[in-house]
């Protein structure tokens, strides 16, 4: 096969990674917005981590949706690649905390949010076929 044929048959990696980056930036924007709301005491004390994980879930779902929207048969792989961008960020962020434990219960919760967000984005991108009415 020619190189052009391989590109056509393969996954569009730059577009998938860009979709994952858009989802990650959306999640970070949501977390920053929640931090601003928390500074004004509009979010209750003790709910910051839950709200941040919700923003991570929604951002990952958006990234997976954008990645899967135009994907043909590889929707699950596209969702996994887009979610992988957020997953790498979560794992790198877990290394920056003072305790520096890669796998902890809090990291596990964030990883589960990324996985569920990827699955939700993939499921939202699935289209049902419209029924055709038969004309007599």
N, C-alpha and C positions, 0 to 999 in steps of 0.2 A: 504494500500500500504506500501511497505517497504521503508526504508529511501533511499535505492539505486534507487528505482523507482521514487521517488520524485526528486532526483538530475537529473535523465535522462530526465524527462519531463519538469523540470523547466528551467529557464534561467541561463546561466553560469555567475553569477554575478561577480566573480573575473576577468574573461576575459573581460567583458563589462567595468568594472571600469578601468582595465589596458588599454583598448583601449582609453577610455576617457582621461586617464593620458598621454598617448602618444600624443594625439591631443593637450592637454594643454601644454605639454612640447614643442611641435612643434610651437605652437603659441607664447610661451614665447621666444623661440629661434629666431623666426622671429622678435619679438618686440625688442629683444636685438640687432639683426643685423641692424634693422632700426634705433635704437638709435646710433649705431656706424656710420652709413651712415649720420645721421643727424648731428653728431658732426663734420664730415668733410664737412658739408654744401652741401652734394650731394642730399639731400631732401630739397625741398623748405620750407621756414618758413611758418608755419600755416597748413602744410599738415601732421604733425606728428600724430595727432589723427586719421585722415582718414587712414593713413598707418597702424597704430596699430590695428584699427578695421578690416582692410583687413587681417592682419595676424591672428587675432582672428577668423575670418570667415573661413580662409583656414585651420587653425589648428583644429577647431571644425569639419569641413567637413572631414578632414582626420581621426579624431577619430571616427566619426559616420560611415565612410566607413569601417574602420577596424572592428567595432563592428557589422555592418550589413552584412559583407562579408560572414560569415558562419551561420548567423541566418536563421532559416527556416521561420516560420510564424510570428515571433515577431520582424520584422525589425524595425517597428516604435518605439516599446518599447526599442529596443536595441539602436536606435539612440537617444532616449530621455535620456536614462541612460548615454550614452557617452557624450551627450551635457550637462547633468546635472552637470558633473564634472567641465566643464568650467563655467557653470552658477553659481555654488557655489563659484568658485574663483572670478568671476566678482563681486558678491554681497559682498564677504568679502573684496575685494579690494576697493569697494565703501565706506565701513565703515572706511577705513584707511585714507581717504583724510581729510584735515583739516576741511572742512565744515561738514563732517560726516553725509551726507544725504543719506539714503539708496536708495530712489527713486528720481532720478533727470532726466533731459532730456538726459544727457550724459550716465547715467546708462541704461536708456531705449534704447538708440541706441546700446549699447553693448549687452543688452539682446536680441534685435532683430537680431543682428549679430550671436549670439549663436544659436538662433532658426533657422535662415535661413541656417546656416552652418550645423546644424543637418539634416535638410531636404535635402540639397544638397548632403550630404554624403550618406543618405539613398537612394536617387534617383540614385546616381552613382553606388550603389552596386546592383541595380536591373539588372538582366540579361534577355535578350530576348532569347526565344527558337530559336534554329537554325532550319531552314526549312530542312526537309528531302526531298531529291529528290526521286521521284518514278522511279523505274526502270521497264521498260516494258519487 
